[in-house]
Amino acid sequence: MIVAGKFLKDKVYYSQNKEDLLLEAFFPNLKEGFYVDAGAYDPEYDSVTKLFYEKGWHGINIEPQLERYKEFEKSRSRDININSGVSNIKSELTLRIYKNGGLSTFSTELKKENTKSKDPKLSAFKDVKVPVTTLEDIFHKYKVGKINFLKVDVEGLEYKVLQGNNWEKYRPEVLCVESNNVQKDLKSFLLKKDYEHVFFDGLNDYYVDKHSDKVGAFDYVRHMVEKKSEWIRYSDYCAFNEITNNLDQIKADNDYLKASIKEKEKEIDHLNTILGNSRLLIRTLIKVILNKLTNKDKTKRH
């Protein structure tokens, strides 16, 4: 919503594809929930959890890229931030980090595909060894209880990440799983774990635990079309406000220049007045001098 030429901050979502708005529809009134984000990437831009953090939630952010992890440590003091990869077994894997960090991957298949790509964002990369753990080990280590939602976006390793959970003990109420790089049939795997597929947003699949009260809780038209039509993405919000702030600065500069011009015009008017008076004085002096010279000349003749 726009007020006085600016978007309201409480109408901003952070995720890439409105994942946070979709997930919020399952928990509209929950003020202190718990999330888990596997492949968290950034605490603000394209974040699925930032909106919930602002509402008072906390959780676990798992991010294998060291520089990205440090950003979470700076801005997510209530969260557990883990600098690690996540898969189906504890090990060490090679993470390929691209210029666009959001495309970085452990997946051998994706690395091969990206090598063939002409996308300039995939042309430069570096490979680093990263420790990898499992969801079960993380949940056990941090004594995790109820999980409201689990988001998984790990560029091709989603199936293995989900394999690494103990589904008898740790059952997130809602799952948001990126599906564009999935190598195996995740849907069949999760159906066997008693999860029901409820929505596909064009990028991610959403599942709910059949044993929870979230089955039937989501309605796209009611929650997204009717209630979320006035929301704006965070990156667009920042760009819009930057433009607005620049326009405000330009207006302020313009007003300052107009005021300065008026002052200069006053100074010019004053100088013109002085110049006019000076010209009059000079003409008067010239007349006086000419008169004196004329009188002297007359005196000499007589």
N, C-alpha and C positions, 0 to 999 in steps of 0.2 A: 504494500500500500504506500502511496506517495502522499506525504504531508509537507506543505510549504516547499515543494520542489525537491524533496529528498525521500528516499525509501525508509520506512521504519525498520529499526534493527530487529524487532521481534517478528518480522515477516521475512527473515532471511534463512535460507537453507544452505548447507555447505557441500553436500555430496555431488557427485558427477551426474547422476541420473535420478535424482530425487529419492535415493534410497532411504535417507533419514526421514523424509516426510512419510514414505510408505510404512516404515517401521514404527514411526510415532503413532500411526493410525491404530496399531495394535495395543498401544499403551498411552492413550490420550490424557489420562489423569495421574499417571505414575510419576512422582517427583524424585524418588530416590531408587532408581533401578540399577541393574548391573549388566554391563555389556562385555563382549569379548570381540576384539577386532584382529583377525589374522591377516596380515598384509596391510597394516594401518597406514603406511606411507607418510602422511602429513597430519599434524594436529588441527589444521584449519582447512586448507585448500583440498577439495575433493574428499573431505572427511565425512564418514558415515556416523561418527560418534560425537562430533563437536556440539551439535544441537542438543544432544542429551546431556553432555557435560555441563552446558550452560543452564540446563534445567535442574541440575543438582545430582545427576547420576555420576557413577564412577565405574571403572572396570579395568580390563587388561588390554594393552596395546602391544602387539607383537610385530616388530619391524626389523628385518635383517640388515638394512642399510644403516651403517653407523651414523652418518651425518643426519639422516632422517630421524633416527632414534633419539639423537641429542635434542632435536626440536621438541620431542615429546617430554623429555626430561625438563626442559625449560618451562613449558606451558601447561603440563598436566600433572600437577603436584598431587592430586587426589588419586591418580591412576597408578596402576602397576605397569611399568614400561619395560619391555623385554627386548634386548638386542639379540635376536636369534631368528633362524628360520624355523619352520614347523612342517613336519611330514608324518609318516607312519611309523618311523623308527628313529631313535637317537643316533646321530651320525655327524659327519661333516660333509657339506656339499659345496660345489662351486657356484657362486652367485654371479651371474653376468649383469653388470650394472650399465645401463645405457644412459645417454645424455638426458633423455626423458626418463627419470627414475621410476615413474609409474609403470614402465614396461619391463623393468628388471625382472629376471626370472632364474629359477633353478632348473626349469624343465629342459631336458635335452632335446625334445621334439621342437619346442618353441625356439630354442637357440638355432636349430637347423633351418627352421622356417624364416627366422629373422635375418639369417645370413644371406638368403636369396632375395630379401626385400630391397626395394629401391628407396624406401622411406629414409630421408636424411637423419631422422631421429634414432635410427637403428644402425647407422653407419659407424659410429664411434662407441666403444664400450671398454670396460675393464673387467677382468675376472678376479674374484676374491674368494678365499676359503671362508666359510661361515659355519659355526656350530648349528646343528639342527636338533630340535627336540620334538615332543609330541604334545597334543592337547591334554591327554591324560596326565602326563608328567607335570605339566604346568598347573593344571587344576588341583592335583594332589599336593604339589609343593606349596601353593598359596591357599590351600584349604578352602577352595571355592565351593560355595553352596548353590543357591538359586542363580541361574543365568537367564536373564530375560531375552536376550538375543545374541546370536553368534553370527558375525559377518566374516566371510572367507573370500578373499580376493588375492590370489597368490600366483597369477599368471601361469596356469597350466598344472599346478600341483594340488588343486582343490580336492580331488578324489583321495589322494594320499593323506592330506590334512585330516579329512573326515574319518579315514580309516584309523587314524591315530588317537581317536577318542574312545573312551569307555562309555558306550551309549546306555548301559544299564545303570551307571552311577551318575553321569553328567548329561543332563538332558535340557538344553536350551529350549525355551518355549517357542522361539521363532528363529528360523535360519534364513540368512540372505547369502546366497552363493553365486558368485560370478560364473556364467555358463558359456561364455564365448570361446574359452580355451580348454574346456573340459575334455580329457582324453578318453574317459570311460563313462558308463551310464550311471550318473549320480542319482537320478530319480529312482531307479530300481533299488539301489543301495539304501537310500533313505526310506523308501516305502517299507523295506524289510525291517527298518529300525523303528517302525510305527510313526513315521512322519507323513503328513498329508501335504501334497503340492497345492498351493492356493493361488499363486500368481507368477507371471513372467513379465518383467517390465521392458523387455527387449534386450537386456544385458544380464540381468540377474534372475534367478529362480528363488521363490519364497516358499518356505515350508513351515508348518506348525506341528507341534507335538500333539498327536491324537489324544493323549491323556491330559492335556491342558484345557483351559477354558478359552483358548484363542481360536479354536476351530469355529469357523463361521463369524469371526469377529471383524473381518476385513471386508469392506465394500468399496470398490474403486471409485465409483461415481460419487458416493456420499462422502468418502474421506478425501479424495484427491481432486475431483472435478469441482465439487461444490465448495469445499472448505479451503482448498489450497490454491485457488486460482490467482490470488493476489501476492503469492510468495515470489521472491526473486533469489536467484543463485548468488552465493557469496562473492564469487569472482566478478559477476556483473554488478553487484552492489558496490564493490570497491571501485570498479571502473566508472560507474555512474557517479558516485560521490566524488571521485577524483576530478571528473569533468565538471561537476557542479562546483566544487571548490575552486577549480581553475577559472570557471566563469565568474565566480564571486570575486576572485582576485583580479581578474581582468576588469570587472565593473569597478572595483575599488581603485585600481590603477587609473581607469578612465576618469572616474570622479576626481581623483587627485590631479590629473592632467588638466581637466576642465577648470578646477579651482586655480591651478597654477597659471593657466592662460588668462583667466580673469584678472589675477594679480598683475601679470605682465602687462595686460591691456591698461590697467590703472596706472602702472608705472609709465607706460608709453604716453598715455594721456597727460600725465603730470609733466613728463619731459617735453611733450609738444607745447604745453602751456608755457613752460619756462623758455623754450625755443622761440615761441611767438612773442613773448615779452622781451626777450633778448633782441629779437629783430626790430621790434618797435623802439627799444632803447637806442639801438645802433642808428636807426634812421633819424631819431631825434637828435642824437649827438652829431651826426653828420650835418644835419640842418643848422645846428648851433655853430659848428665849426665853419661851415660855408658862409653863414651870416657874418661871423666875426671877420673872416677873410675878405668878404665883400666890403664891409665897413672900413677895414684898414686900407683897402685899395682906394676907396673914395676919399679918405682922409689924406692920403699921399697926393692925390691929384689936386686937392685944394691947397 
